[in-house]
Amino acid sequence: MEFRTGWFVESIATQTLVVYVIRTRRVPFFKSRPSVAMILVPTGAAIVGALLPYTGLAHLFGFSVLPTKFFLLLFGMVVVYLALVEYAKLRFFQSQSPRLAVTTTTDSQRLNRRIMRRASRFIRHEARRCAECARPRVSPVRPLTPLGDGQDRSRVNRARILSS
């Protein structure tokens, strides 16, 4: 019964905590910080799994009390497992084609891409191409109007961004 209990606790810990590693291409906690909810849910699930053998529900699952030494070994196993998953993730992303590689962009490029992504639903692309730049013309869906009572300020601001 002790083996079954240890296996359950170890599998709950590794299955829930591996989410931290696989959720991002970056190194978790150092280069990519999870949200508070992301910290609480997997960690809470691992803690509940570790405490379950010490509750009244343990006899329903056939669990027994685990020795303290097991939790020291469990901590070491989880750290090694997560390090191996991180290594495998890095190898996987290195083997991907160059078009999937992370490219270095400047802050202004990121800001411009973000504005265009958010504004894309408010613009329409015409079939004709601009003669000067050979790119599709982009024009606002609605013309700029003076801001009157009851008009949406964000719509007018988006249109101003697009027209500049």
C-alpha positions in Angstrom: 0.0 0.0 0.0 2.9 2.3 0.6 4.2 1.9 -2.9 0.7 2.8 -4.4 0.5 5.8 -2.1 4.0 7.0 -3.1 3.3 6.5 -6.8 0.1 8.5 -6.5 1.8 11.4 -4.7 4.8 11.4 -7.1 2.6 11.3 -10.2 0.3 14.1 -9.0 3.4 16.3 -8.2 5.1 15.7 -11.6 2.0 16.0 -13.7 0.8 19.2 -12.2 4.2 20.9 -11.8 5.4 20.1 -15.3 2.8 22.7 -16.5 5.2 25.4 -15.4 7.8 24.2 -17.8 5.7 23.4 -20.9 3.6 26.6 -20.8 6.3 28.8 -22.3 9.3 28.6 -24.6 11.3 30.6 -22.0 12.8 29.4 -18.8 10.0 29.3 -16.2 10.2 31.7 -13.2 13.4 33.4 -14.4 12.5 34.7 -17.9 8.7 34.0 -17.9 6.8 34.6 -14.7 3.4 32.8 -14.3 0.3 34.6 -13.0 -0.9 34.2 -9.5 -3.6 31.8 -10.5 -1.1 29.8 -12.5 1.1 29.5 -9.4 -1.8 28.6 -7.0 -3.6 25.9 -9.1 -0.8 23.4 -10.0 1.0 24.0 -6.6 -2.3 23.6 -4.7 -3.1 20.4 -6.6 0.3 18.9 -5.7 -0.1 19.9 -2.1 -3.6 18.3 -2.0 -2.2 15.1 -3.5 0.6 15.0 -0.9 -1.8 15.6 2.0 -4.5 13.2 0.8 -2.9 10.1 2.5 -3.1 11.9 5.8 -6.8 12.6 5.6 -9.9 10.4 6.4 -10.2 9.7 2.7 -7.0 7.7 2.6 -8.7 4.4 3.5 -11.1 4.8 0.5 -8.2 4.9 -1.9 -6.1 2.3 -0.1 -3.4 4.8 0.9 -1.0 4.5 3.8 1.0 7.1 5.6 4.3 7.9 3.9 7.7 8.3 5.7 9.3 11.8 5.9 12.3 10.5 3.9 10.0 9.9 0.9 9.2 13.6 0.6 12.9 14.5 0.5 13.3 11.9 -2.3 10.2 13.2 -4.0 11.5 16.8 -4.0 14.7 15.6 -5.6 12.9 13.5 -8.2 10.6 16.4 -9.1 13.5 18.8 -9.5 15.4 16.4 -11.7 12.3 15.6 -13.7 11.5 19.3 -14.4 15.1 19.9 -15.4 15.0 17.1 -17.9 11.7 18.3 -19.3 13.2 21.8 -19.7 16.2 20.3 -21.5 13.9 18.3 -23.8 11.9 21.5 -24.5 15.0 23.4 -25.4 16.2 20.7 -27.7 12.8 20.5 -29.3 12.6 24.2 -30.1 16.2 24.2 -31.4 15.3 21.5 -33.9 12.4 23.4 -35.3 12.7 25.2 -38.6 14.2 28.7 -38.7 10.9 30.3 -39.4 9.7 29.2 -36.0 12.8 30.6 -34.3 12.5 33.5 -31.9 13.6 36.7 -33.7 14.9 39.7 -32.0 12.6 42.7 -32.2 12.8 46.2 -30.9 10.3 47.7 -28.6 8.9 50.0 -31.3 8.4 47.0 -33.6 6.5 45.1 -30.9 4.4 48.2 -30.2 3.6 48.7 -33.9 2.7 45.0 -34.3 0.5 45.2 -31.2 -1.3 48.3 -32.5 -1.8 46.8 -35.9 -3.1 43.5 -34.5 -5.6 45.3 -32.2 -6.7 47.7 -35.0 -7.0 45.0 -37.7 -10.7 44.5 -37.1 -11.4 48.2 -37.6 -9.7 48.5 -41.0 -10.5 47.1 -44.4 -8.1 46.2 -47.1 -8.9 47.3 -50.6 -8.2 45.0 -53.6 -6.4 47.7 -55.5 -2.7 48.2 -54.6 -1.0 51.4 -53.9 1.1 52.5 -56.8 3.9 54.0 -54.7 4.6 51.1 -52.3 2.9 48.1 -54.0 1.1 47.3 -50.7 -2.7 47.1 -50.2 -4.2 50.4 -49.2 -5.5 50.5 -45.7 -8.3 52.8 -44.8 -10.4 53.2 -41.6 -13.8 51.6 -41.7 -15.5 54.8 -40.4 -14.3 58.3 -41.2 -13.1 60.5 -38.4 -15.8 62.6 -36.9 -15.7 65.2 -34.3 -16.3 63.6 -30.9 -19.9 64.4 -29.9 -22.1 63.3 -27.1 -22.6 59.6 -26.9 -19.8 58.7 -29.3 -17.3 56.0 -28.4 -13.9 57.7 -27.6 -11.9 54.5 -28.1 -13.3 54.1 -31.7 -12.3 57.6 -32.6 -8.8 57.1 -31.0 -8.3 53.9 -33.0 -9.2 55.6 -36.2 -6.7 58.4 -35.5 -4.0 55.8 -34.9 -4.8 54.1 -38.2 -4.9 57.3 -40.2 -1.4 58.4 -39.0 
